[in-house]
Amino acid sequence: MRLVRRLLLLAVVAAVLSTGAFAAGVAVSDDDGSPSASGTGRPAPTESAGPTEEPPHRASRPVRPHDPVVDPGARLLGSGDRGADVRDLQARLKQIAWYAGDVSGSYDPRTVEAVRGFQGKRGIPVTGYVDQRTLDRLAAMTTEPTQGELTNSVNVNRPGALDPRCTTGRVLCVDKTSSTLRFVVDGEVQQTLDVRFGASTTPTREGVFHVYVKDADHVSHLYGSSMPYAMFFDRGQAVHYSSDFATVGYAGASHGCVNVRDYDGVAALYDRVHVGDTVVVYWS
């Protein structure tokens, strides 16, 4: 009986050892001599057993087409042109603060730069001249210019009521609210001109003053700039013609003087004004 039990025990141990060898993944040889993963006769997979995948970082890259090349369109308006179409262009550019000068109807260097800036901001080929794409984009962003916009008469020459200090004697009545200067004699307005004033750091002072000197050909001692038809009224501040005002309009400012942009108008005013005349600078 003991012998039978021992034989049975040996048989069980042999069976366990045989099963453990396969479970442990011990490699055995197939018929062709290549290693098998399980000893079942199936060959181990190799790199050539199926399609090779792209690495994840390559497969996840989006395929982006090249940006299309945009060529400039045909020239419709450009440097040297003059007329109503240029005036309309300048007025529209002025509506969206790309053009700061007066609407002149002349396609000058300032207009070229305004168009270049507008084109660059909107991704249009930067040429400085107007093509159909530029014209369409500008039209979509602006409104039909008014007569006032086309003639530089928006909010100008529309002064408020005369200050009571302007109604007696000979007075240069300077209204900062409406940016106007009126020459008044005994309450009657003789002449009205557009004017601009000093910057915030060098403001034109308000109050009642008197013309103390006139100089038709004055040149600033501080800035070296020409001040034709200067009529001084307060510690170096004067009424005078400004070529900068004539060029850029209200986009600029003075160092405290009252700038006039109408050359012929200020020349006529200069002849009318006397040393000693009153100057009133106020907000209406």
C-alpha positions as CSV (number, residue, x, y, z in Angstrom):
1,M,0.0,0.0,0.0
2,R,2.8,2.3,0.9
3,L,4.5,1.6,-2.4
4,V,1.3,2.5,-4.3
5,R,0.9,5.7,-2.4
6,R,4.5,6.7,-3.2
7,L,4.1,6.0,-6.9
8,L,0.9,8.1,-7.0
9,L,2.7,11.0,-5.2
10,L,5.6,10.9,-7.7
11,A,3.1,11.0,-10.6
12,V,1.4,14.1,-9.1
13,V,4.7,15.9,-8.6
14,A,5.8,15.1,-12.1
15,A,2.5,16.5,-13.5
16,V,2.9,19.7,-11.5
17,L,6.4,20.3,-12.6
18,S,5.5,19.8,-16.2
19,T,2.6,22.3,-16.1
20,G,4.7,24.9,-14.2
21,A,7.3,24.9,-17.0
22,F,4.8,26.0,-19.6
23,A,3.1,28.5,-17.2
24,A,6.4,30.1,-16.6
25,G,6.7,30.8,-20.3
26,V,9.8,28.8,-20.9
27,A,10.7,29.1,-24.6
28,V,10.7,26.1,-26.7
29,S,11.7,25.7,-30.3
30,D,9.3,25.4,-33.2
31,D,10.0,23.4,-36.3
32,D,11.8,26.3,-38.0
33,G,14.0,26.9,-35.0
34,S,12.5,30.3,-34.1
35,P,11.4,31.0,-30.5
36,S,7.8,30.5,-29.6
37,A,6.1,32.5,-26.9
38,S,4.0,29.7,-25.5
39,G,5.2,26.5,-27.0
40,T,1.9,26.1,-28.8
41,G,3.5,26.0,-32.2
42,R,2.4,29.6,-33.1
43,P,5.4,31.8,-34.0
44,A,6.1,34.9,-31.9
45,P,4.9,38.1,-33.5
46,T,7.6,40.2,-35.1
47,E,7.7,43.8,-36.4
48,S,6.8,42.6,-39.9
49,A,3.8,40.6,-38.8
50,G,1.4,43.6,-39.3
51,P,1.3,47.3,-40.4
52,T,3.6,49.6,-38.5
53,E,1.8,52.6,-36.7
54,E,3.2,56.1,-36.7
55,P,4.6,57.4,-33.4
56,P,1.8,59.1,-31.5
57,H,3.4,62.6,-31.7
58,R,3.5,62.3,-35.5
59,A,0.0,61.0,-35.9
60,S,-1.5,63.7,-33.7
61,R,0.0,66.6,-35.7
62,P,-2.7,68.5,-37.6
63,V,-2.2,68.8,-41.3
64,R,-2.4,72.6,-42.0
65,P,-2.7,73.9,-45.5
66,H,-0.4,76.8,-46.5
67,D,-2.0,80.3,-46.1
68,P,-3.2,81.5,-49.5
69,V,-1.1,84.2,-51.2
70,V,-3.1,87.4,-51.5
71,D,-2.0,89.6,-54.4
72,P,-2.7,93.3,-54.5
73,G,-5.7,94.3,-56.7
74,A,-5.7,96.8,-59.5
75,R,-5.1,100.4,-58.6
76,L,-8.2,102.5,-58.4
77,L,-6.9,105.6,-56.5
78,G,-3.3,106.5,-55.6
79,S,-0.6,109.1,-55.1
80,G,-1.1,112.2,-57.2
81,D,-4.8,111.7,-57.8
82,R,-7.2,114.5,-57.1
83,G,-11.0,114.9,-57.0
84,A,-14.2,113.9,-55.4
85,D,-13.3,110.2,-55.0
86,V,-10.2,111.2,-53.0
87,R,-12.2,113.6,-50.9
88,D,-14.6,110.7,-50.1
89,L,-11.7,108.4,-49.3
90,Q,-10.1,110.9,-46.9
91,A,-13.5,111.6,-45.2
92,R,-14.1,107.9,-44.6
93,L,-10.5,107.3,-43.3
94,K,-11.1,110.3,-41.0
95,Q,-14.3,108.7,-39.6
96,I,-12.2,105.8,-38.2
97,A,-9.2,107.9,-37.1
98,W,-6.8,106.7,-39.8
99,Y,-6.5,110.2,-41.4
100,A,-6.0,113.3,-39.3
101,G,-5.6,116.2,-41.8
102,D,-8.2,118.2,-43.5
103,V,-10.1,116.6,-46.4
104,S,-8.4,118.2,-49.4
105,G,-9.2,115.9,-52.3
106,S,-5.5,115.5,-53.0
107,Y,-3.9,112.1,-52.7
108,D,-0.8,113.3,-50.8
109,P,1.8,111.5,-48.8
110,R,-0.4,111.8,-45.7
111,T,-3.2,109.9,-47.5
112,V,-0.7,107.3,-48.7
113,E,0.4,106.6,-45.1
114,A,-3.2,106.5,-43.9
115,V,-4.1,103.9,-46.6
116,R,-1.1,101.8,-45.8
117,G,-2.0,101.8,-42.1
118,F,-5.5,100.8,-42.8
119,Q,-4.4,98.0,-45.2
120,G,-1.9,96.6,-42.8
121,K,-4.4,96.5,-39.9
122,R,-6.9,94.5,-42.0
123,G,-4.6,92.0,-43.7
124,I,-4.8,93.7,-47.1
125,P,-1.6,93.9,-49.2
126,V,0.0,97.1,-48.1
127,T,0.5,99.2,-51.2
128,G,-0.6,102.7,-50.2
129,Y,-3.0,102.8,-53.1
130,V,-6.6,101.9,-53.1
131,D,-7.8,98.6,-54.8
132,Q,-11.3,97.2,-54.8
133,R,-10.6,95.1,-51.7
134,T,-9.5,98.2,-49.7
135,L,-12.4,100.2,-51.0
136,D,-14.9,97.5,-50.1
137,R,-13.5,97.0,-46.6
138,L,-13.5,100.8,-45.9
139,A,-17.0,101.2,-47.2
140,A,-18.2,98.4,-44.8
141,M,-16.7,100.1,-41.8
142,T,-17.8,103.7,-42.5
143,T,-20.9,105.7,-43.5
144,E,-21.5,108.0,-46.5
145,P,-19.6,111.2,-45.7
146,T,-21.8,114.2,-45.0
147,Q,-21.3,117.6,-46.7
148,G,-19.7,118.9,-43.5
149,E,-17.2,116.0,-43.4
150,L,-16.3,116.6,-47.1
151,T,-15.8,120.3,-46.6
152,N,-14.1,120.3,-43.1
153,S,-17.0,122.2,-41.6
154,V,-18.0,119.7,-38.9
155,N,-18.5,121.5,-35.5
156,V,-16.5,124.5,-36.8
157,N,-17.6,128.1,-37.2
158,R,-20.6,127.4,-35.1
159,P,-19.8,129.5,-32.0
160,G,-22.1,129.8,-29.0
161,A,-23.4,133.0,-27.5
162,L,-21.0,136.0,-27.1
163,D,-19.5,136.3,-23.7
164,P,-20.8,139.6,-22.1
165,R,-17.2,140.8,-21.9
166,C,-17.1,140.6,-25.8
167,T,-19.9,143.1,-26.4
168,T,-18.2,146.3,-25.6
169,G,-15.4,147.9,-27.6
170,R,-12.9,146.1,-29.9
171,V,-12.6,142.5,-28.8
172,L,-10.9,139.3,-30.0
173,C,-13.5,136.9,-28.6
174,V,-12.0,133.4,-28.4
175,D,-14.5,130.6,-27.7
176,K,-12.8,127.4,-26.6
177,T,-16.0,125.4,-26.7
178,S,-16.6,125.9,-30.4
179,S,-12.9,126.4,-31.4
180,T,-13.7,129.8,-32.9
181,L,-12.3,133.3,-32.8
182,R,-14.6,136.3,-33.5
183,F,-13.5,139.8,-34.0
184,V,-16.2,141.9,-32.4
185,V,-16.6,145.7,-32.5
186,D,-19.3,147.2,-30.2
187,G,-21.2,143.9,-30.1
188,E,-21.1,143.3,-33.9
189,V,-19.2,140.3,-35.2
190,Q,-16.8,141.5,-38.0
191,Q,-15.0,138.2,-38.7
192,T,-15.0,134.6,-37.6
193,L,-12.1,132.1,-37.8
194,D,-11.4,128.5,-36.9
195,V,-8.8,128.2,-34.1
196,R,-7.2,125.6,-32.0
197,F,-5.4,125.8,-28.6
198,G,-2.6,124.6,-26.4
199,A,-2.0,121.0,-25.4
200,S,-3.0,119.9,-21.8
201,T,0.6,120.5,-20.7
202,T,0.7,124.0,-22.2
203,P,-2.9,125.2,-22.1
204,T,-4.2,128.5,-23.5
205,R,-5.1,130.5,-20.5
206,E,-8.6,131.8,-20.0
207,G,-9.4,135.3,-19.0
208,V,-9.4,138.9,-20.2
209,F,-6.2,140.3,-21.8
210,H,-5.0,143.0,-24.2
211,V,-2.9,142.9,-27.4
212,Y,0.4,144.3,-26.3
213,V,2.5,143.7,-29.4
214,K,2.1,142.7,-33.1
215,D,4.7,141.0,-35.4
216,A,3.8,139.9,-38.9
217,D,7.0,137.9,-39.3
218,H,7.6,136.5,-35.8
219,V,9.7,133.4,-35.2
220,S,9.4,131.7,-31.8
221,H,12.5,132.2,-29.6
222,L,11.7,129.0,-27.7
223,Y,10.8,126.6,-30.5
224,G,12.2,128.2,-33.7
225,S,8.9,127.9,-35.5
226,S,7.4,130.5,-37.7
227,M,4.4,132.5,-36.2
228,P,3.1,134.7,-39.0
229,Y,0.8,137.6,-38.1
230,A,1.4,137.1,-34.4
231,M,-0.7,139.2,-32.0
232,F,0.6,138.7,-28.5
233,F,-1.9,139.1,-25.6
234,D,-0.5,137.2,-22.5
235,R,3.1,136.3,-21.5
236,G,4.2,135.0,-24.9
237,Q,0.8,133.5,-25.9
238,A,-0.5,135.0,-29.2
239,V,-3.0,134.6,-31.9
240,H,-1.1,133.7,-35.1
241,Y,-1.2,131.6,-38.3
242,S,-0.2,127.9,-38.0
243,S,1.0,125.9,-41.0
244,D,0.7,122.8,-38.8
245,F,-3.0,123.5,-38.1
246,A,-3.5,124.0,-41.8
247,T,-1.9,120.6,-42.4
248,V,-3.2,118.2,-39.7
249,G,-6.2,120.1,-38.4
250,Y,-7.4,119.5,-34.9
251,A,-5.2,116.4,-34.4
252,G,-2.4,118.8,-33.3
253,A,-2.1,121.5,-30.7
254,S,-0.1,124.6,-29.9
255,H,2.2,125.4,-27.0
256,G,-0.4,127.7,-25.6
257,C,-1.1,130.1,-28.5
258,V,-4.3,130.5,-30.4
259,N,-3.6,128.9,-33.8
260,V,-5.4,130.0,-37.0
261,R,-5.3,127.8,-40.1
262,D,-6.7,130.4,-42.6
263,Y,-3.7,132.3,-43.8
264,D,-5.6,135.0,-45.7
265,G,-8.1,135.2,-42.9
266,V,-5.5,135.9,-40.2
267,A,-3.7,138.3,-42.4
268,A,-6.9,140.3,-42.7
269,L,-7.5,140.1,-39.0
270,Y,-4.0,141.3,-38.3
271,D,-4.7,144.5,-40.3
272,R,-7.9,145.1,-38.3
273,V,-6.5,144.5,-34.8
274,H,-4.9,147.4,-32.9
275,V,-2.4,147.2,-30.0
276,G,-4.5,147.6,-26.9
277,D,-7.6,145.7,-28.2
278,T,-9.2,143.4,-25.7
279,V,-8.8,139.6,-25.9
280,V,-11.3,137.4,-24.1
281,V,-10.6,133.6,-23.9
282,Y,-13.5,131.6,-22.4
283,W,-15.7,128.5,-22.6
284,S,-19.2,129.2,-23.9
